[in-house]
Amino acid sequence: FGGLAVLVGLLARPAALGLILVMLAAITKVHWRHGFFINWTMAPGRGHGYEFNVALIAMALSIVIGGAGAISLDRLIVP
């Protein structure tokens, strides 16, 4: 539900923080051993790296810092 909360702007900062934690767990548990880059060639036995997860963390961090925006549901709760 974190992505949906970010989409509509309802409690976007806590949801984005939760998404950051999920991506950090995905990096440490799954993607770290495969390196930084995505496996574009789909080589067998080699998974995707953590490049995309870092991009998602950067996007969620921008929401944590900047908020959900002017037309979000958060503006109805916290002016």
C-alpha positions as CSV (number, residue, x, y, z in Angstrom):
1,F,0.0,0.0,0.0
2,G,3.1,2.3,0.2
3,G,3.1,3.0,-3.5
4,L,-0.6,3.7,-3.5
5,A,-0.2,6.1,-0.6
6,V,2.6,7.9,-2.5
7,L,0.4,8.1,-5.6
8,V,-2.5,9.8,-4.0
9,G,-0.4,11.8,-1.6
10,L,-1.9,10.4,1.6
11,L,0.8,10.2,4.4
12,A,3.3,10.2,1.6
13,R,6.4,10.9,3.7
14,P,5.9,7.9,6.0
15,A,5.0,5.7,3.0
16,A,8.2,6.9,1.1
17,L,10.3,6.2,4.2
18,G,8.8,2.7,4.3
19,L,9.6,2.2,0.6
20,I,13.2,3.2,1.2
21,L,13.5,0.6,4.0
22,V,12.0,-2.1,1.7
23,M,14.5,-1.2,-1.1
24,L,17.4,-1.3,1.4
25,A,16.3,-4.7,2.5
26,A,16.0,-5.8,-1.1
27,I,19.5,-4.6,-1.9
28,T,21.1,-6.3,1.1
29,K,19.2,-9.6,0.8
30,V,19.0,-10.1,-3.0
31,H,20.8,-7.6,-5.3
32,W,24.1,-6.8,-3.6
33,R,25.9,-10.0,-4.6
34,H,25.1,-9.3,-8.3
35,G,26.8,-5.9,-8.4
36,F,25.6,-2.5,-9.4
37,F,24.3,-3.0,-13.0
38,I,21.1,-4.6,-14.2
39,N,21.6,-8.0,-16.1
40,W,20.5,-6.7,-19.5
41,T,21.6,-9.9,-21.3
42,M,19.5,-12.1,-18.9
43,A,22.5,-14.4,-18.4
44,P,21.4,-17.5,-16.6
45,G,22.4,-17.8,-13.0
46,R,23.0,-14.0,-12.7
47,G,20.4,-11.8,-11.2
48,H,19.9,-8.0,-11.5
49,G,22.1,-5.7,-9.6
50,Y,21.0,-2.9,-7.2
51,E,21.1,0.0,-9.7
52,F,17.3,0.2,-10.1
53,N,16.8,0.0,-6.3
54,V,19.1,3.0,-5.8
55,A,17.1,5.0,-8.3
56,L,13.9,4.1,-6.4
57,I,15.5,5.1,-3.1
58,A,16.4,8.5,-4.7
59,M,12.9,9.0,-5.9
60,A,11.4,8.1,-2.5
61,L,14.0,10.3,-0.7
62,S,12.8,13.3,-2.8
63,I,9.3,12.7,-1.5
64,V,10.6,12.4,2.1
65,I,12.4,15.7,1.7
66,G,9.9,17.7,-0.5
67,G,6.6,16.2,0.5
68,A,3.8,15.0,-1.7
69,G,3.0,18.2,-3.5
70,A,0.4,20.9,-3.7
71,I,-2.6,18.8,-4.9
72,S,-2.0,15.9,-2.5
73,L,-4.3,14.6,0.2
74,D,-1.6,15.5,2.8
75,R,-2.4,19.1,2.2
76,L,-5.9,18.5,3.7
77,I,-4.4,17.0,6.8
78,V,-1.3,19.2,7.3
79,P,-1.4,22.7,5.7
